[in-house]
């Protein structure tokens, strides 16, 4: 039914994690010594909202249609919350696997 949407969402999510998450980890979180779960969850939330914003909202803004922007935000708002939730969840799982296990020694 909506299998294409899942494939598109996965490709956008993985791309956002690689393009934004990897540099964020190396150049911000690791360099500043931030190792708390809340830091990682907030960064994941930010990446999630970015992964929503780029494919859904940016094309409407570039088109210049305010009416289209209002409709796009209203009709895709549940995806924004889902993107934020899944971004924070993914970053929290990364924290549990990679960060927490190395700091508990």
PyMOL CGO cylinders between C-alpha atoms (Angstrom):
from pymol import cmd
from pymol.cgo import CYLINDER

trace = [
    CYLINDER, 0.00, 0.00, 0.00, 2.35, 2.76, 1.18, 0.3, 1, 1, 1, 1, 1, 1,
    CYLINDER, 2.35, 2.76, 1.18, 5.57, 0.81, 0.81, 0.3, 1, 1, 1, 1, 1, 1,
    CYLINDER, 5.57, 0.81, 0.81, 7.10, 3.57, -1.29, 0.3, 1, 1, 1, 1, 1, 1,
    CYLINDER, 7.10, 3.57, -1.29, 6.63, 5.98, 1.62, 0.3, 1, 1, 1, 1, 1, 1,
    CYLINDER, 6.63, 5.98, 1.62, 8.49, 3.68, 3.99, 0.3, 1, 1, 1, 1, 1, 1,
    CYLINDER, 8.49, 3.68, 3.99, 11.36, 3.33, 1.52, 0.3, 1, 1, 1, 1, 1, 1,
    CYLINDER, 11.36, 3.33, 1.52, 11.51, 7.08, 1.02, 0.3, 1, 1, 1, 1, 1, 1,
    CYLINDER, 11.51, 7.08, 1.02, 11.41, 7.73, 4.77, 0.3, 1, 1, 1, 1, 1, 1,
    CYLINDER, 11.41, 7.73, 4.77, 14.15, 5.20, 5.42, 0.3, 1, 1, 1, 1, 1, 1,
    CYLINDER, 14.15, 5.20, 5.42, 16.40, 6.69, 2.77, 0.3, 1, 1, 1, 1, 1, 1,
    CYLINDER, 16.40, 6.69, 2.77, 15.85, 10.21, 4.11, 0.3, 1, 1, 1, 1, 1, 1,
    CYLINDER, 15.85, 10.21, 4.11, 16.36, 9.11, 7.72, 0.3, 1, 1, 1, 1, 1, 1,
    CYLINDER, 16.36, 9.11, 7.72, 19.55, 7.17, 7.06, 0.3, 1, 1, 1, 1, 1, 1,
    CYLINDER, 19.55, 7.17, 7.06, 20.90, 9.97, 4.88, 0.3, 1, 1, 1, 1, 1, 1,
    CYLINDER, 20.90, 9.97, 4.88, 20.19, 12.53, 7.58, 0.3, 1, 1, 1, 1, 1, 1,
    CYLINDER, 20.19, 12.53, 7.58, 21.85, 10.34, 10.22, 0.3, 1, 1, 1, 1, 1, 1,
    CYLINDER, 21.85, 10.34, 10.22, 24.99, 10.04, 8.11, 0.3, 1, 1, 1, 1, 1, 1,
    CYLINDER, 24.99, 10.04, 8.11, 25.15, 13.61, 6.78, 0.3, 1, 1, 1, 1, 1, 1,
    CYLINDER, 25.15, 13.61, 6.78, 24.24, 15.36, 10.05, 0.3, 1, 1, 1, 1, 1, 1,
    CYLINDER, 24.24, 15.36, 10.05, 24.70, 12.77, 12.80, 0.3, 1, 1, 1, 1, 1, 1,
    CYLINDER, 24.70, 12.77, 12.80, 28.25, 11.66, 12.14, 0.3, 1, 1, 1, 1, 1, 1,
    CYLINDER, 28.25, 11.66, 12.14, 29.73, 15.20, 12.02, 0.3, 1, 1, 1, 1, 1, 1,
    CYLINDER, 29.73, 15.20, 12.02, 27.58, 16.20, 15.00, 0.3, 1, 1, 1, 1, 1, 1,
    CYLINDER, 27.58, 16.20, 15.00, 29.00, 13.30, 16.98, 0.3, 1, 1, 1, 1, 1, 1,
    CYLINDER, 29.00, 13.30, 16.98, 32.64, 13.91, 16.09, 0.3, 1, 1, 1, 1, 1, 1,
    CYLINDER, 32.64, 13.91, 16.09, 32.76, 17.71, 16.00, 0.3, 1, 1, 1, 1, 1, 1,
    CYLINDER, 32.76, 17.71, 16.00, 30.32, 18.66, 18.75, 0.3, 1, 1, 1, 1, 1, 1,
    CYLINDER, 30.32, 18.66, 18.75, 29.40, 15.89, 21.18, 0.3, 1, 1, 1, 1, 1, 1,
    CYLINDER, 29.40, 15.89, 21.18, 32.76, 14.16, 21.37, 0.3, 1, 1, 1, 1, 1, 1,
    CYLINDER, 32.76, 14.16, 21.37, 34.84, 17.35, 21.26, 0.3, 1, 1, 1, 1, 1, 1,
    CYLINDER, 34.84, 17.35, 21.26, 32.83, 19.01, 24.04, 0.3, 1, 1, 1, 1, 1, 1,
    CYLINDER, 32.83, 19.01, 24.04, 32.74, 15.84, 26.11, 0.3, 1, 1, 1, 1, 1, 1,
    CYLINDER, 32.74, 15.84, 26.11, 28.96, 15.66, 26.21, 0.3, 1, 1, 1, 1, 1, 1,
    CYLINDER, 28.96, 15.66, 26.21, 28.06, 12.09, 27.14, 0.3, 1, 1, 1, 1, 1, 1,
    CYLINDER, 28.06, 12.09, 27.14, 24.58, 12.43, 28.61, 0.3, 1, 1, 1, 1, 1, 1,
    CYLINDER, 24.58, 12.43, 28.61, 21.52, 10.75, 27.19, 0.3, 1, 1, 1, 1, 1, 1,
    CYLINDER, 21.52, 10.75, 27.19, 19.70, 14.08, 27.00, 0.3, 1, 1, 1, 1, 1, 1,
    CYLINDER, 19.70, 14.08, 27.00, 22.40, 15.55, 24.74, 0.3, 1, 1, 1, 1, 1, 1,
    CYLINDER, 22.40, 15.55, 24.74, 22.11, 12.68, 22.30, 0.3, 1, 1, 1, 1, 1, 1,
    CYLINDER, 22.11, 12.68, 22.30, 18.31, 12.62, 22.41, 0.3, 1, 1, 1, 1, 1, 1,
    CYLINDER, 18.31, 12.62, 22.41, 18.10, 16.36, 21.69, 0.3, 1, 1, 1, 1, 1, 1,
    CYLINDER, 18.10, 16.36, 21.69, 20.54, 16.06, 18.80, 0.3, 1, 1, 1, 1, 1, 1,
    CYLINDER, 20.54, 16.06, 18.80, 18.52, 13.17, 17.41, 0.3, 1, 1, 1, 1, 1, 1,
    CYLINDER, 18.52, 13.17, 17.41, 15.36, 15.21, 17.77, 0.3, 1, 1, 1, 1, 1, 1,
    CYLINDER, 15.36, 15.21, 17.77, 17.01, 18.01, 15.79, 0.3, 1, 1, 1, 1, 1, 1,
    CYLINDER, 17.01, 18.01, 15.79, 18.13, 15.62, 13.07, 0.3, 1, 1, 1, 1, 1, 1,
    CYLINDER, 18.13, 15.62, 13.07, 14.62, 14.16, 12.95, 0.3, 1, 1, 1, 1, 1, 1,
    CYLINDER, 14.62, 14.16, 12.95, 12.99, 17.54, 12.47, 0.3, 1, 1, 1, 1, 1, 1,
    CYLINDER, 12.99, 17.54, 12.47, 15.56, 18.35, 9.79, 0.3, 1, 1, 1, 1, 1, 1,
    CYLINDER, 15.56, 18.35, 9.79, 14.77, 15.08, 8.04, 0.3, 1, 1, 1, 1, 1, 1,
    CYLINDER, 14.77, 15.08, 8.04, 11.10, 16.13, 8.02, 0.3, 1, 1, 1, 1, 1, 1,
    CYLINDER, 11.10, 16.13, 8.02, 11.68, 19.74, 7.08, 0.3, 1, 1, 1, 1, 1, 1,
    CYLINDER, 11.68, 19.74, 7.08, 13.92, 19.23, 4.03, 0.3, 1, 1, 1, 1, 1, 1,
    CYLINDER, 13.92, 19.23, 4.03, 11.71, 17.01, 1.83, 0.3, 1, 1, 1, 1, 1, 1,
    CYLINDER, 11.71, 17.01, 1.83, 8.30, 18.29, 2.96, 0.3, 1, 1, 1, 1, 1, 1,
    CYLINDER, 8.30, 18.29, 2.96, 8.67, 22.01, 3.57, 0.3, 1, 1, 1, 1, 1, 1,
    CYLINDER, 8.67, 22.01, 3.57, 11.69, 23.29, 1.61, 0.3, 1, 1, 1, 1, 1, 1,
    CYLINDER, 11.69, 23.29, 1.61, 10.15, 22.60, -1.84, 0.3, 1, 1, 1, 1, 1, 1,
    CYLINDER, 10.15, 22.60, -1.84, 7.04, 24.58, -0.86, 0.3, 1, 1, 1, 1, 1, 1,
    CYLINDER, 7.04, 24.58, -0.86, 9.18, 27.49, 0.38, 0.3, 1, 1, 1, 1, 1, 1,
    CYLINDER, 9.18, 27.49, 0.38, 11.23, 27.48, -2.82, 0.3, 1, 1, 1, 1, 1, 1,
    CYLINDER, 11.23, 27.48, -2.82, 8.03, 27.54, -4.83, 0.3, 1, 1, 1, 1, 1, 1,
    CYLINDER, 8.03, 27.54, -4.83, 7.01, 30.69, -2.96, 0.3, 1, 1, 1, 1, 1, 1,
    CYLINDER, 7.01, 30.69, -2.96, 3.46, 29.67, -2.14, 0.3, 1, 1, 1, 1, 1, 1,
    CYLINDER, 3.46, 29.67, -2.14, 2.32, 30.67, 1.35, 0.3, 1, 1, 1, 1, 1, 1,
    CYLINDER, 2.32, 30.67, 1.35, -1.00, 28.91, 0.87, 0.3, 1, 1, 1, 1, 1, 1,
    CYLINDER, -1.00, 28.91, 0.87, 0.86, 25.76, -0.15, 0.3, 1, 1, 1, 1, 1, 1,
    CYLINDER, 0.86, 25.76, -0.15, 3.17, 26.10, 2.85, 0.3, 1, 1, 1, 1, 1, 1,
    CYLINDER, 3.17, 26.10, 2.85, 0.22, 26.36, 5.26, 0.3, 1, 1, 1, 1, 1, 1,
    CYLINDER, 0.22, 26.36, 5.26, -1.39, 23.29, 3.69, 0.3, 1, 1, 1, 1, 1, 1,
    CYLINDER, -1.39, 23.29, 3.69, 1.88, 21.32, 3.66, 0.3, 1, 1, 1, 1, 1, 1,
    CYLINDER, 1.88, 21.32, 3.66, 2.58, 22.00, 7.32, 0.3, 1, 1, 1, 1, 1, 1,
    CYLINDER, 2.58, 22.00, 7.32, -0.98, 21.20, 8.34, 0.3, 1, 1, 1, 1, 1, 1,
    CYLINDER, -0.98, 21.20, 8.34, -1.19, 17.99, 6.36, 0.3, 1, 1, 1, 1, 1, 1,
    CYLINDER, -1.19, 17.99, 6.36, 2.26, 16.66, 7.28, 0.3, 1, 1, 1, 1, 1, 1,
    CYLINDER, 2.26, 16.66, 7.28, 2.42, 17.74, 10.93, 0.3, 1, 1, 1, 1, 1, 1,
    CYLINDER, 2.42, 17.74, 10.93, 2.02, 14.17, 12.26, 0.3, 1, 1, 1, 1, 1, 1,
    CYLINDER, 2.02, 14.17, 12.26, 5.12, 13.25, 10.26, 0.3, 1, 1, 1, 1, 1, 1,
    CYLINDER, 5.12, 13.25, 10.26, 7.03, 16.05, 11.99, 0.3, 1, 1, 1, 1, 1, 1,
    CYLINDER, 7.03, 16.05, 11.99, 6.24, 14.64, 15.42, 0.3, 1, 1, 1, 1, 1, 1,
    CYLINDER, 6.24, 14.64, 15.42, 7.00, 11.12, 14.25, 0.3, 1, 1, 1, 1, 1, 1,
    CYLINDER, 7.00, 11.12, 14.25, 10.32, 12.26, 12.76, 0.3, 1, 1, 1, 1, 1, 1,
    CYLINDER, 10.32, 12.26, 12.76, 11.29, 13.98, 16.01, 0.3, 1, 1, 1, 1, 1, 1,
    CYLINDER, 11.29, 13.98, 16.01, 10.32, 10.96, 18.08, 0.3, 1, 1, 1, 1, 1, 1,
    CYLINDER, 10.32, 10.96, 18.08, 12.17, 8.49, 15.88, 0.3, 1, 1, 1, 1, 1, 1,
    CYLINDER, 12.17, 8.49, 15.88, 15.23, 10.75, 15.68, 0.3, 1, 1, 1, 1, 1, 1,
    CYLINDER, 15.23, 10.75, 15.68, 15.41, 11.02, 19.46, 0.3, 1, 1, 1, 1, 1, 1,
    CYLINDER, 15.41, 11.02, 19.46, 14.81, 7.28, 19.83, 0.3, 1, 1, 1, 1, 1, 1,
    CYLINDER, 14.81, 7.28, 19.83, 17.54, 6.41, 17.32, 0.3, 1, 1, 1, 1, 1, 1,
    CYLINDER, 17.54, 6.41, 17.32, 20.04, 8.71, 19.01, 0.3, 1, 1, 1, 1, 1, 1,
    CYLINDER, 20.04, 8.71, 19.01, 19.12, 7.24, 22.42, 0.3, 1, 1, 1, 1, 1, 1,
    CYLINDER, 19.12, 7.24, 22.42, 19.73, 3.72, 21.12, 0.3, 1, 1, 1, 1, 1, 1,
    CYLINDER, 19.73, 3.72, 21.12, 23.09, 4.87, 19.74, 0.3, 1, 1, 1, 1, 1, 1,
    CYLINDER, 23.09, 4.87, 19.74, 23.88, 6.31, 23.17, 0.3, 1, 1, 1, 1, 1, 1,
    CYLINDER, 23.88, 6.31, 23.17, 22.94, 3.04, 24.90, 0.3, 1, 1, 1, 1, 1, 1,
    CYLINDER, 22.94, 3.04, 24.90, 25.09, 0.95, 22.56, 0.3, 1, 1, 1, 1, 1, 1,
    CYLINDER, 25.09, 0.95, 22.56, 28.12, 3.14, 21.96, 0.3, 1, 1, 1, 1, 1, 1,
    CYLINDER, 28.12, 3.14, 21.96, 28.42, 5.71, 24.74, 0.3, 1, 1, 1, 1, 1, 1,
    CYLINDER, 28.42, 5.71, 24.74, 26.93, 4.23, 27.89, 0.3, 1, 1, 1, 1, 1, 1,
    CYLINDER, 26.93, 4.23, 27.89, 28.78, 0.95, 27.50, 0.3, 1, 1, 1, 1, 1, 1,
    CYLINDER, 28.78, 0.95, 27.50, 32.14, 2.75, 27.26, 0.3, 1, 1, 1, 1, 1, 1,
    CYLINDER, 32.14, 2.75, 27.26, 31.54, 5.12, 30.18, 0.3, 1, 1, 1, 1, 1, 1,
    CYLINDER, 31.54, 5.12, 30.18, 30.41, 2.47, 32.69, 0.3, 1, 1, 1, 1, 1, 1,
    CYLINDER, 30.41, 2.47, 32.69, 33.83, 0.86, 33.19, 0.3, 1, 1, 1, 1, 1, 1,
]
cmd.load_cgo(trace, "trace")
